């Protein structure tokens, strides 16, 4: 089951990168890539700007509590406690 999860994660990662090559400011793709980088790669610092830019785009689908949660968690885990808003 774990290998299926990794395969799906990888596929979504590749598709998201493809979208961002065509439209680097696609907020929907940015938040999803930030989620993948944080949860799949455990790269908290790398996920922060992706999540921030995606959320800031304010396009439909990005103002979602799950993305705010993962942004706050990544900020907290990288010691940026003052940036976390409760």
C-alpha positions as CSV (number, residue, x, y, z in Angstrom):
1,X,0.0,0.0,0.0
2,X,2.8,2.4,0.8
3,X,4.3,2.0,-2.7
4,X,1.0,2.9,-4.3
5,X,0.8,6.0,-2.1
6,X,4.3,7.0,-3.2
7,X,3.5,6.4,-6.8
8,X,0.4,8.6,-6.7
9,X,2.3,11.3,-4.8
10,X,5.0,11.2,-7.5
11,X,2.5,11.4,-10.3
12,X,0.7,14.4,-8.8
13,X,4.1,16.0,-8.2
14,X,5.1,15.6,-11.9
15,X,1.7,16.9,-13.1
16,X,1.9,19.9,-10.8
17,X,5.4,20.7,-12.1
18,X,4.1,20.5,-15.6
19,X,1.4,23.0,-14.9
20,X,3.8,25.3,-13.2
21,X,6.2,25.2,-16.2
22,X,3.3,26.5,-18.3
23,X,2.0,29.0,-15.7
24,X,4.5,29.7,-12.9
25,X,2.0,31.8,-11.0
26,X,-0.8,29.2,-10.9
27,X,-1.8,29.5,-7.3
28,X,-3.7,26.2,-7.3
29,X,-0.7,24.3,-8.4
30,X,1.6,26.2,-6.0
31,X,-0.4,25.3,-2.9
32,X,-0.6,21.7,-4.0
33,X,3.2,21.5,-4.7
34,X,3.8,23.1,-1.3
35,X,1.7,20.4,0.3
36,X,3.6,17.7,-1.6
37,X,7.0,19.2,-0.7
38,X,6.1,19.4,2.9
39,X,4.3,16.1,3.4
40,X,6.1,13.9,0.9
41,X,9.7,15.3,1.0
42,X,9.5,16.7,4.6
43,X,11.1,19.9,3.2
44,X,9.4,22.3,5.5
45,X,11.5,25.4,4.5
46,X,10.9,24.6,0.8
47,X,7.2,24.3,1.2
48,X,6.7,27.7,2.9
49,X,7.2,30.0,-0.1
50,X,5.1,27.7,-2.3
51,X,2.2,27.7,0.2
52,X,2.5,31.4,0.8
53,X,2.5,32.3,-2.9
54,X,-0.3,29.9,-3.7
55,X,-2.5,31.3,-0.8
56,X,-1.7,34.9,-1.7
57,X,-2.9,34.3,-5.3
58,X,-6.4,34.0,-3.8
59,X,-7.6,31.9,-6.8
60,X,-10.5,29.6,-6.3
61,X,-9.5,26.5,-4.2
62,X,-6.5,28.0,-2.4
63,X,-8.3,29.6,0.5
64,X,-8.7,26.3,2.3
65,X,-7.9,25.5,6.0
66,X,-5.8,22.5,5.0
67,X,-3.3,24.8,3.2
68,X,-3.2,27.3,6.1
69,X,-2.7,24.4,8.5
70,X,0.3,23.0,6.5
71,X,1.8,26.5,6.2
72,X,1.5,27.1,9.9
73,X,2.9,23.7,10.7
74,X,5.9,24.3,8.3
75,X,6.5,27.7,9.8
76,X,6.4,26.3,13.3
77,X,8.7,23.3,12.5
78,X,11.3,25.8,11.0
79,X,11.3,27.9,14.1
80,X,9.4,30.8,12.6
81,X,7.0,30.9,15.6
82,X,6.3,34.6,15.3
83,X,4.9,34.1,11.7
84,X,2.3,31.5,12.9
85,X,-1.1,33.1,13.4
86,X,-3.5,31.3,15.6
